[in-house]
Every structure is written in C-alpha cells, then in structure tokens.
Amino acid sequence: MAKNPITSTVPFDEDGVHHGFLRLPYSHDLSAWGSLMVPICVIRNGDGPTALLTGANHGDEYEGPVALQHTALTLAPQTVSGRVIIVPYFNYPAFRSATRTSPIDKANMNRIFPGKPDGTVSEKIAHYFHEVLVPMADVVLDFHSGGRTLDFIPFAAAHVLDDKAQQARCEAAMEAFAAPYSTLLLEIDNVGMFDSDVEAQGKVFVSTELGGGGTATARSIGIAKRGIHNLLVHSGIVAGEPEAGPSTRLDMPDMDCFVFSENEGLIEPMIDLGEPVEAGATVARIWPMDRTGLAPVVCLAKTDGILAGRHFPGLVTGGDCVAMIAKIAE
C-alpha cells in the first residue's frame, strides 16, 4: 500500500505544548509545490492515556473549533498526565469555505473512512487519522452540531455497539461530558463514518450535536468547553473535579425517530426543540412555493418523545429530514 504523504511538524512523544501542522503536499493552480496545512496541537506530560479531540469534521459546525482553540491555548502541560492531541479543524478546506463538505474534492469527511493514502485530499486526511492518530488514542471526542441545515438540542452521544463492554465505556464517557442531554444515538447512515472507524479500533468514542444553523452561541460553546474538561478528568488525563450539571438521558431505538419530507416547499415548524411530541402529532407543515389556495402537507411523528433535532432553513426539499424525535430513557 502507498505511504500516506502527510507529515506532522510537531512531535507526539515529547513533553510540553507543541503547536504546528499536519502538512499535506497539495499541488494546485495557485501553488505548484504547495501544501495544505492543518493546524494541530499536542500537549504531553509523561506517560498516561491519550485523548484525541477534533472539530470541524464538517466545516460549518463551530462549537468544537472554538472550544478546542480555547483548550489548546489554556491547557497547562503540568496539569496533564498523558497526552492530548487537538485538531480543531479536521476538514480544514471545508472549514475555510464554511461548507459541510470539502470544496477541493466535494467529499464528506465523515463518510469516507478509512480513507486512502493515495486518494483525494479528504481521503488522505481520513487515512492519516485512521492510520496514525486514532491508534495513538484511548479516547476520541469528535464535536458536531447541525451546521447550516439542522438544529439540535445540545447533546453528547454514544452508539449501540456489538461489544457491550466497549459500549459501556463509551456511555460512561458520554455521561461524564455532562451535556444537557445524553443520547444513545441511531445514525441514519454510518457507512464510512469517523465514529465507526474509531469504534472498530476499540477506542472510547464520544460525539456531540450542540446546536446548529451554521453558527454557535455562548451557551453551546460553554457546553463544549465544559465537556472537554469533564472528559479529560473522566479519562484520568487531567486532575480535578468535573463540572457536572443535570443531563437528561435520551434514546433513539429505531428509524421511527426520524421524519422526512416527501415534498418541497416552505416549512412551518409546529413544535420547537425540546418540546414533547406524541405519535401522530404534526411536527411540521410544508406549504407550496408556487401558488396560494392549497393546504399544506403535514409531516407526522411516528413515535413519542421530545423534538431533539429539526430542519433549519426555511425551505425544504423532498428527502430532507425535517425532525428527529428522541425518547426519554427510563
């Protein structure tokens, strides 16, 4: 197999704080011998567990990048036992263009794992994570929010796994993050996800959905900052007490938790995030865009729970997910 061309300008096994780049040779019209420089920070102090913290897996999601920049600047190495690897802008081209996918190759970073060492720019980045960074880690935290097209109640997430001991470790880390909600999450499409790749390597994995709409708030960034601290304490990397807060446990057991539009049009939300939902209730109405005098199409919930996610833009097309309903766990 070809060797991955990415090199790190920072050491992974030296104590101290190291700021630098993952350098990927990238020849393009404006720079024949150019490189793509993905920012990275490594904070190490002796032996101990390793945490890999990532943001902007999708480039239009911002809580993670802000909180990770803060952590890279403020986490003192003398408070660390082990190693923290911080990549605030995982899909750096997408982050720079404020898009979900890379403007270079149009790849969705969270659907192309394990990547390819001789593939496109995104595939090379994914392969470097798969081959180099993830194997170093004991715990991985990958920040997400809804980007420009979705909005969520703020939750940390773990997944149902075949290895129940590994699942229990992931759930414990999710609960330690202490987001307002903690969700055992069902993915619509988990093929090629970073999540699945990390879990297949036997690591503890926690993800989030902390907001959406292509922006972040003081509250959502605060949840991210607190969650990083709590997870590092939980993992034994940072000493101290977790900044705990009340967290409601949610579950998404099946596809009935998702509501999809079969029509295009102007969306009218009928239930706001966090509000209770009953099976058969109208969660949204879709109005026609080309005429008056026609009744809207209704989108109905198929299960009871609370509205955990919703379509964000005012217009919707057929196939869009308009609502995600999570059940309050017993």
C-alpha positions as CSV (number, residue, x, y, z in Angstrom):
1,M,0.0,0.0,0.0
2,A,1.2,3.5,-0.7
3,K,2.5,5.6,2.2
4,N,0.4,8.5,3.4
5,P,2.2,11.7,2.4
6,I,1.0,13.7,5.4
7,T,3.8,14.7,7.9
8,S,3.5,16.3,11.3
9,T,5.5,19.4,12.2
10,V,5.0,18.7,15.9
11,P,6.3,15.7,17.9
12,F,3.8,13.3,19.5
13,D,6.2,11.9,22.2
14,E,7.9,15.0,23.7
15,D,6.7,16.6,26.8
16,G,5.4,20.2,26.6
17,V,3.0,22.2,24.4
18,H,3.6,21.9,20.7
19,H,1.6,23.9,18.1
20,G,2.1,23.1,14.4
21,F,0.6,21.5,11.4
22,L,-0.2,18.3,9.6
23,R,1.4,19.1,6.2
24,L,-0.2,17.5,3.1
25,P,1.6,18.2,-0.2
26,Y,-1.1,19.7,-2.5
27,S,-0.2,20.9,-6.0
28,H,-2.8,23.3,-7.4
29,D,-3.2,26.2,-9.8
30,L,-2.0,28.9,-7.3
31,S,0.9,26.8,-5.8
32,A,2.6,24.2,-7.9
33,W,4.6,22.9,-4.9
34,G,2.1,23.9,-2.3
35,S,0.9,22.2,0.9
36,L,-2.4,22.0,2.8
37,M,-1.5,22.9,6.4
38,V,-4.0,21.5,9.0
39,P,-3.4,23.1,12.5
40,I,-2.6,20.7,15.3
41,C,-1.7,21.0,19.0
42,V,-0.1,18.2,21.1
43,I,0.1,18.7,24.9
44,R,2.0,15.9,26.7
45,N,3.3,15.3,30.2
46,G,4.7,11.9,30.9
47,D,3.0,8.6,30.5
48,G,-0.7,8.2,30.6
49,P,-3.8,8.0,28.4
50,T,-4.2,9.9,25.1
51,A,-7.2,11.9,24.1
52,L,-7.8,12.9,20.5
53,L,-10.1,15.9,20.3
54,T,-11.4,17.0,16.9
55,G,-13.7,19.7,15.5
56,A,-15.0,20.8,12.0
57,N,-15.3,17.3,10.7
58,H,-18.0,19.2,8.9
59,G,-16.8,22.7,8.1
60,D,-19.9,24.6,9.0
61,E,-20.0,23.5,12.7
62,Y,-18.4,25.8,15.2
63,E,-18.7,24.8,18.9
64,G,-15.9,22.3,18.6
65,P,-13.4,24.6,16.8
66,V,-13.9,27.4,19.3
67,A,-13.7,25.2,22.4
68,L,-10.7,23.3,21.0
69,Q,-8.8,26.6,20.2
70,H,-9.5,27.6,23.8
71,T,-8.2,24.3,25.2
72,A,-5.1,24.4,23.0
73,L,-4.3,27.9,24.4
74,T,-5.1,27.4,28.0
75,L,-4.4,23.7,29.0
76,A,-1.2,23.8,31.0
77,P,1.0,20.7,30.5
78,Q,1.8,20.4,34.2
79,T,-1.9,19.6,34.7
80,V,-1.8,16.8,32.2
81,S,-0.9,13.2,32.9
82,G,-0.6,11.7,29.4
83,R,-1.3,13.4,26.1
84,V,-3.9,15.5,24.4
85,I,-4.0,15.8,20.6
86,I,-6.1,18.7,19.4
87,V,-7.2,19.1,15.8
88,P,-9.7,22.0,15.8
89,Y,-10.3,22.0,12.0
90,F,-10.4,18.3,11.0
91,N,-11.7,19.0,7.5
92,Y,-9.6,22.2,7.0
93,P,-10.7,23.0,3.4
94,A,-14.4,22.7,4.4
95,F,-13.8,24.8,7.5
96,R,-12.1,27.6,5.5
97,S,-15.0,27.7,3.0
98,A,-17.7,27.4,5.7
99,T,-19.2,24.3,4.0
100,R,-20.2,20.9,5.1
101,T,-18.0,19.2,2.5
102,S,-14.6,20.0,1.1
103,P,-14.5,22.5,-1.7
104,I,-11.5,20.7,-3.2
105,D,-13.0,17.2,-3.8
106,K,-16.6,17.6,-2.5
107,A,-16.0,14.8,0.0
108,N,-17.9,14.5,3.2
109,M,-15.1,13.7,5.7
110,N,-17.5,11.7,7.9
111,R,-18.4,9.3,5.1
112,I,-15.1,8.3,3.6
113,F,-13.2,6.4,6.3
114,P,-10.8,4.7,6.4
115,G,-9.7,6.9,3.5
116,K,-6.9,6.2,1.1
117,P,-3.2,7.2,1.3
118,D,-3.2,7.8,-2.5
119,G,-6.7,9.2,-2.8
120,T,-8.1,12.7,-2.9
121,V,-7.2,15.4,-0.3
122,S,-10.0,14.4,2.0
123,E,-9.2,10.7,1.6
124,K,-5.6,11.3,2.6
125,I,-6.6,13.2,5.7
126,A,-9.0,10.5,6.7
127,H,-6.4,7.8,6.1
128,Y,-3.9,9.7,8.3
129,F,-6.4,9.8,11.1
130,H,-7.2,6.1,10.6
131,E,-3.6,5.0,10.4
132,V,-1.7,7.4,12.7
133,L,-3.8,9.5,15.1
134,V,-6.6,7.1,16.1
135,P,-4.2,4.2,17.0
136,M,-2.5,6.6,19.5
137,A,-5.7,7.5,21.3
138,D,-7.5,5.9,24.2
139,V,-10.5,8.2,23.9
140,V,-11.7,10.3,21.0
141,L,-14.1,13.2,21.2
142,D,-15.4,14.5,17.8
143,F,-17.5,17.6,18.0
144,H,-20.6,18.1,15.8
145,S,-23.6,20.3,15.5
146,G,-26.2,20.8,12.9
147,G,-24.3,23.0,10.5
148,R,-26.3,25.3,8.2
149,T,-29.2,22.8,7.6
150,L,-30.0,21.3,11.0
151,D,-30.5,22.5,14.6
152,F,-30.4,20.3,17.7
153,I,-30.9,20.3,21.4
154,P,-27.4,20.2,22.9
155,F,-26.4,16.6,23.5
156,A,-23.4,14.3,23.8
157,A,-23.8,10.9,22.1
158,A,-22.6,7.3,22.1
159,H,-23.7,4.4,19.8
160,V,-25.0,0.9,20.3
161,L,-22.1,-1.4,19.7
162,D,-21.7,-5.2,19.4
163,D,-19.1,-5.1,22.1
164,K,-21.2,-4.3,25.1
165,A,-18.1,-3.7,27.4
166,Q,-16.8,-1.1,24.9
167,Q,-20.3,0.4,24.6
168,A,-20.5,0.8,28.4
169,R,-17.1,2.7,28.4
170,C,-18.4,5.0,25.6
171,E,-21.6,5.6,27.5
172,A,-19.7,6.4,30.7
173,A,-17.6,8.9,28.8
174,M,-20.7,10.4,27.2
175,E,-22.3,10.9,30.6
176,A,-19.1,12.3,32.0
177,F,-19.2,15.0,29.3
178,A,-22.4,16.2,31.1
179,A,-24.2,17.9,28.2
180,P,-27.8,18.9,29.0
181,Y,-28.8,15.7,27.1
182,S,-27.0,12.4,26.7
183,T,-28.2,10.3,23.8
184,L,-27.7,6.7,22.7
185,L,-27.8,7.7,19.0
186,L,-29.0,5.9,16.0
187,E,-27.2,7.1,12.8
188,I,-29.2,7.3,9.5
189,D,-26.1,6.3,7.6
190,N,-23.0,5.1,9.4
191,V,-21.0,3.8,6.4
192,G,-17.6,5.4,6.2
193,M,-18.1,7.5,9.4
194,F,-15.1,8.5,11.6
195,D,-17.3,7.3,14.5
196,S,-17.4,3.8,13.1
197,D,-13.7,3.7,12.3
198,V,-12.7,4.8,15.8
199,E,-15.1,2.3,17.4
200,A,-13.8,-0.5,15.1
201,Q,-10.4,0.2,16.6
202,G,-11.7,-0.5,20.1
203,K,-11.5,3.1,21.3
204,V,-13.8,5.0,23.6
205,F,-15.7,7.4,21.3
206,V,-18.0,10.4,22.2
207,S,-19.7,12.7,19.7
208,T,-22.0,15.7,20.1
209,E,-24.7,17.7,18.5
210,L,-24.6,21.0,20.3
211,G,-26.7,23.4,18.2
212,G,-26.9,24.3,14.5
213,G,-27.9,26.9,11.9
214,G,-24.3,27.4,10.8
215,T,-23.3,29.3,14.0
216,A,-22.6,28.9,17.7
217,T,-23.8,30.6,20.9
218,A,-22.2,31.5,24.2
219,R,-24.3,28.7,25.7
220,S,-23.3,26.0,23.2
221,I,-19.6,26.9,23.3
222,G,-19.8,26.8,27.1
223,I,-21.2,23.3,27.0
224,A,-18.3,22.3,24.7
225,K,-15.6,23.8,26.9
226,R,-17.1,22.2,30.0
227,G,-17.4,18.8,28.2
228,I,-13.8,18.8,27.2
229,H,-12.7,19.4,30.8
230,N,-15.1,16.8,32.1
231,L,-14.0,14.1,29.6
232,L,-10.3,14.8,30.3
233,V,-11.0,14.4,34.1
234,H,-13.0,11.2,33.4
235,S,-10.2,9.8,31.3
236,G,-7.6,10.4,34.0
237,I,-5.6,12.9,31.9
238,V,-6.5,16.0,33.9
239,A,-6.9,16.1,37.7
240,G,-9.7,17.8,39.4
241,E,-13.4,17.7,39.7
242,P,-15.8,17.5,36.7
243,E,-18.1,20.5,36.2
244,A,-21.2,18.4,36.4
245,G,-24.7,19.6,35.5
246,P,-28.1,17.9,35.1
247,S,-28.3,15.7,32.0
248,T,-31.4,14.1,30.6
249,R,-30.8,10.6,29.1
250,L,-32.3,10.0,25.7
251,D,-32.6,7.0,23.4
252,M,-33.2,6.6,19.7
253,P,-34.0,3.0,19.2
254,D,-35.2,2.9,15.6
255,M,-35.9,4.8,12.3
256,D,-39.3,5.9,13.6
257,C,-37.4,8.6,15.4
258,F,-36.8,10.4,12.0
259,V,-39.4,12.3,10.0
260,F,-38.6,13.0,6.3
261,S,-40.3,15.4,3.9
262,E,-41.7,13.9,0.7
263,N,-42.3,17.4,-0.8
264,E,-40.5,20.6,-1.4
265,G,-41.8,23.9,-0.1
266,L,-41.9,26.4,2.7
267,I,-41.6,24.7,6.1
268,E,-43.7,25.7,9.1
269,P,-42.4,24.1,12.3
270,M,-45.2,23.1,14.6
271,I,-43.1,22.0,17.6
272,D,-40.0,23.7,19.0
273,L,-36.8,21.9,20.1
274,G,-37.0,20.2,23.5
275,E,-40.8,20.1,23.5
276,P,-42.8,16.9,23.9
277,V,-44.1,15.0,20.9
278,E,-46.8,12.4,20.6
279,A,-47.0,9.8,17.9
280,G,-49.3,11.1,15.2
281,A,-48.7,14.8,16.0
282,T,-47.9,17.2,13.3
283,V,-44.2,18.3,13.7
284,A,-44.1,20.4,10.5
285,R,-46.3,21.7,7.7
286,I,-44.9,22.2,4.1
287,W,-46.6,25.0,2.2
288,P,-46.4,25.2,-1.6
289,M,-44.0,27.8,-3.0
290,D,-45.7,28.4,-6.4
291,R,-49.3,29.3,-5.5
292,T,-51.8,30.2,-2.9
293,G,-55.1,28.4,-2.0
294,L,-53.6,25.0,-1.3
295,A,-53.5,23.3,2.1
296,P,-50.0,22.4,3.4
297,V,-48.7,18.9,3.5
298,V,-48.3,17.7,7.1
299,C,-45.3,15.8,8.5
300,L,-46.4,13.4,11.3
301,A,-44.4,12.0,14.2
302,K,-44.3,8.2,14.3
303,T,-43.2,7.9,17.9
304,D,-43.5,9.6,21.3
305,G,-40.6,11.6,22.7
306,I,-39.1,15.1,22.5
307,L,-38.1,17.1,19.5
308,A,-34.3,16.7,19.5
309,G,-33.5,18.0,16.0
310,R,-35.1,19.9,13.2
311,H,-34.5,21.2,9.7
312,F,-33.2,24.7,10.0
313,P,-33.6,26.6,6.7
314,G,-37.0,28.0,5.8
315,L,-37.2,25.9,2.6
316,V,-37.3,22.2,2.3
317,T,-36.9,19.7,-0.5
318,G,-38.1,16.1,-0.8
319,G,-36.0,13.7,1.2
320,D,-34.9,16.3,3.8
321,C,-35.0,15.2,7.4
322,V,-37.4,17.7,9.0
323,A,-37.5,16.3,12.6
324,M,-35.6,13.9,14.9
325,I,-37.5,12.6,17.9
326,A,-35.7,11.1,20.9
327,K,-37.3,9.1,23.6
328,I,-36.6,10.0,27.3
329,A,-34.9,6.9,28.7
330,E,-36.5,5.0,31.6
